[in-house]
Amino acid sequence: MTDKRLVFTTAGSVDEARRIAEALVERKLAACVNIVPKVVSIYRWKGKIEEAEEWLLLVKTTVQDFSRVRDAIKEMHSYELPECMSFAIEDGSTEYLKWIDDSMR
C-alpha cells in the first residue's frame, strides 16, 4: 500500500476540464491529471435519468492532499455536485511513485 491516490472527477466541457487540471497541477495538489475526452455518463439526478457527454479527469495525488484536491474541485467546478472519488494506489513503479512526490513539493 502506498500513500498515493487516484482521484476521479468529470467536467462538462474540455475547457472546464483543462482549467481544473491546470490549477491542480499549478497548486501542486496533483502531479499529473489525465483528461479522457467525451465519455458518456448516464445517471439519476433529482429523480430523473439523465445523459451527458463529459470529460473524465484522472488526478494523481497523495492521501495527505486529497481533502485539498476535493475542496479545489468543488471551488472551481460548474456542477452543483461534482464527482470526486479517491482510490488507493496499492503499488506502482518506485520511480513513478517518487516522481509524484517530487512533482508536488
Summary of the structure (lengths in Angstrom):
residues: 105
radius of gyration: 14.2
end to end distance: 21.1
largest distance: 46.2
contacts: 291
relative contact order: 0.31
helix: 35%
strand: 39%
